[in-house]
Amino acid sequence: MTTTDSFTETFRDEMLGSGLLIAGPVDGLYGRSSVYERVAEGVEDFLTRLGADEVEDYVRFPPILPRTVFEQTGYLSSFPDLMGSVHSFVGDDRQHAEMVQAAESGEQWARSLDPTDVMLCSAACHSVYPRYVGVLPEGGHKLQVSSWCFRHEPSRALTRMQSFRMLEHVYVGAASEVADFRERWIKRTRDALVDLGLDIEMVTANDPFFGRGGRLLARSQRDEELKFEFVTPFDATTPPVAIASSNLHLDHFGETFGISTTSGEVAHSTCLGWGWDRIVLALFRHHGTDLRQWPAETSARLWP
């Protein structure tokens, strides 16, 4: 067992043994205890208060989105290995009998299912952009959005769940205003995570684009500094883990969804993505599994 594997199992055993998380037969899927959820709710409230001076609205979306919207985001071409599609049975009695027989025989019965009109949500902000098709109001839109998300990354590491929550602060507007928003939120994000008692470093990063073409996209993303990650150590022997990120989309979503500014330019967008569950895990890792032993400063920020 490698050092990384040893830490993964130790932290996992600690969280499961304390009852904070509940494991199932598939890696990356966990139930959450009431204590875990109390911290998650505190994090949500903390992040909501953090953006209260700028955010116009807080919207929540379900963990699925229309297939047509998913196709427009570009996720299909960039991250095919991470996406999840919702399939269902639409056959007749004969096909149903064949599916049941296949299941009872231990065969692959899921081949009897057909794709539906929805996909599993990969990023909370993907559900936002169809709302803004057309011309934005002066000043654009600033909002907070959250959703359950899915990425096909089965792992025993708690920091790489298949089903997790993401909270984002998003701005869609003119290029210069989007850039200013991003700069403000980069500093605000680091300060906020430090206020929770976490050791934070900001690093230039890239998304895990797929294939040979993906490597070129990743290099370009890093060279243009379109993505920064806020990382924190979970263990001295393992690499730090990203728990938040700043992403500059330029005009990608504005062009894709037909969003423009009052001046007629294609809208730009940026988001500050908070790894909601990763922040909760980092808090338990850094402060312990007993909330009564947490630093008073951290508790005051989560539960004022």
N, C-alpha and C positions, 0 to 999 in steps of 0.2 A: 504494500500500500504506500503510495506517495505521500509526501507531506500535505499536499493539497487535499488528497482523498481523506487523510486522517482528520484534518480540520473540518471538512465537509461533514463527515460522520459524527464528529464530536459535537458540533453546533446543532446538527439535526437531532441527535439524541437528547441534547439539553432542552431544545424547544418542544420535542415530543414528550419527553419524560416529565416536563413540568405541566403538560396538558395545554400549553398555549396553542399548539397546532395538533391536528389529528390527521394521521397518514391513511392513505388508501392503497389499493393494489397497483396504482399507476404512479410512477415518479412524476413529481411536479404538481400534483393535485392534493390540496390540503383543506381540511375544515379549520375554522378559526374559533377559538374559545371566546367567552364574553370578555375576559381580561385583554386578550389580543385586540378585540374589537373596540374596547374602551380606548386603547392607545391609538388605533386607527382613526377613531372619531376625533380624538384630540388633535391628531396630525391634520385631519381635514379642516377642523376649525381654525387651527393655527395658520394654515395656508390660505384659508378664506379671508381671515383678518389681514394677512400680509398684503393681499391684493385689493383690499376694500377701497383704497383711495383712487384706484384706476379702473377696476373691473366694473362693467356696466351690468353684467348678468352672470348668473351661475346656472349652467345647464348640465343635466345628466342624460346620458344616452344608454340604451340597452347594449348588451354585449354582442349584438348582431347589427349589421347594416346592409342596405340593399346591394345586391351583387353589382348592379350598374355603377354605383358609387365606388365600390371597391375597385372595380376595373379602371376607373378614372384616376385613382390615387397614384398609380404606378407601382403599387406593391407587388402585383403579379409578376412584373418583369424583373424587379429588384430583389425580392425576398420570397421566391416560390417555395423554399424549404421551410419557411416559418408560418405560412398561411394555413387557414382552416376553413373548409367549406361545409355548409349545413346540407345534408342529404336526407331524403325521406322516401317512404314507400308510396308509390302511386300506381301500383299494378292492380290486376284483377284477382279473383279467387284462385285461379290456377297458379299464377305467379306467387301468390302468398303461400300456397301449399309448398311450392318448390323452395321458397326461402326458408320456411320452417323446417323442411326436410334437410336442407343444407346445414342449418344451425344445429339440428339434432345429431347430424353426422360429423360435426366438428369441422365442417367446411366453411369457406369464406362467404357467409350469408350477406355481408354488406354490399356485395356486387349487385344485389337486387334493388338497391336504393338509387334514386335519381337526384341530381342537384336541384335545390330549391332556389328561390329568388334572393336568398340572403347568404352572407358570409359571416364568419366570426370576426369581430372587431380586432384589429391589430394595433391601432393607436387611437386614443380618445378623440383627437382633433379631426380625424377623417370624417366624422359625422357633421362637422361644423360647416364646411365650405359650401355645400349645396344650398345652405340658407342664404348665401350672399351673392348668388348669381345676379348679375346686372351691375348697376352703379351704386357704390357705397355712399353713405352720407358723409358730409365733411368731417374729417377726423377719423374715419374708418370705424372699426368695431374692436373693442377690447372685452374679452370675456374669460370666464373660468369654466372649464368643461371637465367632466370625469366620466369614466366608464370602466367596466370590467373588460379586460383584453385577453387575447389568446395568442400564443406563439408556440409553434411545435418544436419545443426544445426540451424533451424529457431528460431530466437530470435529478440526481439526489441532492444537489446543492440547493439550499433553500432560496438563495439569491437568484435562481433561474427557474422560477415556476412557470408552468404552462398556462395557468389561469391566475391573473393578477389584476390589481387595480392601478389605473393611471389617472393622475390629475394634472391638468395643463392650464397655463395662462397663455392665451392666444391673442395676437393682434394681427388684424388684416387691414391694410391701409396703404398710404403712399410710401415709397421706398425709404425716404429720409426719416419719416416718422417711425417706421418699423425699426430702422437701425437704431434710432434713439431709444425706443422702448427696450430693445434687446440689451443695449449697454446698461440701462438702469437696472434691468432685472438680473443681469449677470452679477453685479455687486450685491443686490438685494438677496439673491439666492444663497450666495456664499455666507453672507452675514446671518441669514435666517438659520441655516443648518448649523453654523457654529454656535448660535444662541441655544440650540437644542443640546449642546454639549458634545457635538461630533467633531472629529478631526477631519477637516475638509481640504482637499487640493483640487484646483481646476486644471484640467488637461485638455489639449486639442485631441479630437477623436474623429471617428468615422463610423457610419452604420455598417452592419455586416452584409454588404451587397453580395449577391450570388454570382459565381462564375468568373471567367476571365474578364468580361466587360465590367463586372462588379469591382474588380481590383482597380481598374482605371477610375471608376466613379469614386471609390474610397480615397484614392490618392488625390483626386481633384477636390474632394470635400475637405480633406485635411489641409491642402495647400491654400485653399480659399478661406480657411477657418470658419466654415459654415456650421460646425458642431463643436461644442465644448461639453465636457462631462465634469460633474462634481463628484469626486470619488472619496471614499473613506475606507480605511483599513478594517477588515474584520478579524485579521490575525496577522501577527508579525511575519509569518512564513509564507503568506499567500498574497497575490497582487490585490491592491485595493479595488473596491467594487463601485461602479457608478450608481448613485442613488438619485441623481437629477441630471438634466442636460439642457443646454441652450441650443436651439436649432433654428437656423436662418434658411428659409425655403426659397428666398428670392421671389421670382414671379411664377414658380412652378404651379402652385394651386390657383393663383389668379388666372393664369393662362388656361389651365385645364378646365376650370369651372366657369370661365367667362366672367370674372370679377374685375371691375375697373374702378378707378377713382373719379372724383368729380372733374378732374382735369383731362380725363380720357385715357390716362395711362393704365397699363395692366397693374393690378394690385399686387403688392408684395405681402408676405406673411412671415411670422416668426412665432415660435412657441417655447415656453419654458416648461419642460416636461418633468414632473415629479414622479419618481418611482414610489408610489404610495406604500406598497407593501415592503419594498426594500428599505424605506425610511423606518418603518415600524421594526423590521428585523435589525437594522443598525442600532436602534435605540435599545432593544433588548440585549444585543450583543455588547454594547458599550456600557450600559447601566445595570445589567443583570435582569433576571426574570422576576424578581420581587419588586413591584412598583413602590413599595414602602421604603426601599433603599435607594430610590433614584434621587439625583441631586435636586434640591429644592428649586433651583433656577429652571431646570428642565420641566418639572411638574407645573410650575407657575405659568409657563408659556403654553403648555398643552391644555391645562385646565385652570384658566384664570378665575 
